[in-house]
Each structure stands twice: as structure tokens, then as C-alpha cells.
Amino acid sequence: MKKQQIVIIIMSFIGSFVFGQKTSCNINSAGVAIKGYDVVSYFDNKASKGKSKYTYTYKEVKYKFATKENLEKFKANPTKYLPQYGGWCAYAMGTKGEKVEMDPKVFEIRDDKLYLFYTGFFTNTYKKWKDEGPEKLKQKANVNWKKMEAKK
């Protein structure tokens, strides 16, 4: 009976951690968004890793920046730099309405918005995004994301 109670307590703790998150943003276990990459750097057509000394919390999510200048740009207008679909793979959001991990080095700036994509051993969703029509996929992803956000 004691083992069963311990398992229930552990599962309750894990469940509250996993399902109790107040954000739908793609964050790591330390609460840092986009695997620690600098969301502002993408707008200079670079995928730069952020530094711990330039960290800023916005809506309960930590963001890291490569430079103090990028940190200040973000502080001045955070919504401009936030990745679409919480930083999940834009292609997966458009095709399946699913939160799929992304590769922070594979991105596109389209209509002044940041889109991130998954790449794997045999898959490059950015190529599929371009081949299958970004505008069509973006419209589907927007609808899917709104449905997901409404469920929160």
C-alpha cells in the first residue's frame, strides 16, 4: 500500500508540473524559450545563442539574448520578436495542428514574423513549408494555434 501511495504522489507532482504550465511557449526544463536562442538575432538573419547575463522574463517565460542591445530591443517591443506558434514547428502546426519540437537554427522571417522549423535525420520541414506553400500553411497554422490557445 505504501508503494502505491508514493507512486500516486510522484505522478501528481509530475502531472502538476507538466500540465500546470501557464504558457504554451516552447520552453526547456529551466523555463527558457527557444532552447536559449536570441529571438531578436533572427531578425538580423542569424540564429545566435543567448547568454545568461542577458536574460529577461516576459509573461513568465525566460528569454536569452546574445547582446545587451538585443535585450533592450526586446524589452522595448517584445511582441515583435516572439516566435509564431509559441516557438513550435510552424510546418507541423500548419499540417497537423501539433506542437512539434524545432531546430533553433532553421527559421524564416516572413511578413516580419519569426517562424521556426523541425529538422531531423530525414526530414526538413522548412523545405516542405516552402514546397507546399507557406501562405496556405500559415493560414492553417494560425487557425490551429487559435484553437490550441482557446483550450488553455
N, C-alpha and C positions, 0 to 999 in steps of 0.2 A: 504494500500500500504506500509506503514512503517513496519508493522509486517512482511510482505513478504521480504522486503529488509534485515531486521535483520536476518531472518531465512537463507537467501542466504549467508550473511556474515558469520554467525556461521558455516554453512555447509562447506563453502570454507575453513575456518580456520581448522576445523576438518579434512577435506579431505587432506589438505596440510600436517597436522601433521601425519596422518595415512599413506598416500601414498607417502609422501615425505621423508620417512626414507631411508637413504643411505645404510643401512645394511639389510641383510636378517637373521641376527642373532636373536635368541630368547632373547629379552630384555624386562625388565619391564618398567613401565612408567618413571622411573628415569634414564633409559638408561643403567641399569646394566644387564649384561648377566647371564644366568643360575640361575635366582632367587637369585643371590648373593652368590652362592656356589663357592668354590675354585676349579677351574678346575685342578690344579696341584694335589690336595689331592686325586683325583680319581686314580691317578697312584700309590698311596700307598694303594689302595683298601679301601679308606674311602670317604664318602661324607660329607665334612666339610663345614660349613657355613663360608663365608669370613667375614672379619672385615673391617669396614670403613677406619681405619687407614692404611690398606694395599690395597689401590685401585690403579689400573693402567689402563690407556686408551690405547687401541690398535685398530687401524682402526676405530676410532670414537665410540668404544664400551667400556664401563667400566667393568672391572673385579675386583672382590674382592678376597682376599686371607686370609687364616687363620693365616699364619705366614709370617714373613719377608723373611724367606728362600724360601718359595713357590713363593712369589712375585719376588724374584731375579731369580729363576729358569725360571719363565715365561718370564721375561724380556730378558733373555739370548736366549730363543728359543720359542717364542710364538706359532708358528705353530705346534709344537709338542703337545701342550696341548689343542688346540682348539677342541671343540666337533664336531663330524661329523654332517653334515646337519644343521649347524648353531645352534645346540643345540635343535632342534625339535626332536620329537619321531622318532627313527630310523625305527621302525616297520611300522609306518604309511607312512613314506617316501618310504619304500620298497614295500608296498602293494598297496597304493593309490596315491603316489606322492603328499601327502598333508602335510602341516605344522600343526602338532598337538602338543599341549602343552605336556610337560613331567613332570615327578616327579623327582626332582633332586637326590632323594635317590635311584633311580632304574637305574642302569648303568651296563655297561660291558666295559672292556678294551679288545679289540680284535685286534691282529696284531699291538699293540702299538698305537691304536686309541681309543678315548672315544666315546661311543655310549650311548645315554640316551633314556628312555622309559616312556610311559604313564602308569599309573595305576589308576584305578577308583574302584568304588564300586564292580563291577562285572567283571572288565577287568584288566588283567595283560599282557601288550604287550611284556614284556621281556620273559615271559613263551611262548607266541606264537612265538616269534622270535626264541627261541631255538627249539621248537617243529616243526616249519615249515622249518627250515634250514637257519641258519644265513648267510652262504656263498651265497646262492641263493638270499636271501632278500637284502643282502648288495650290490650285483651286480645291482639289480633293483633300489635300493635306490640311488646308485651312478649315474645311468642314469637319474633318475627322478630329482635329485638335480642339475645335469648339465643343464638340460632343464630349470629348475626354475631359475637358476643363469643367463642363457643366456637371459632370458626375462627381467632382471633388467635394 
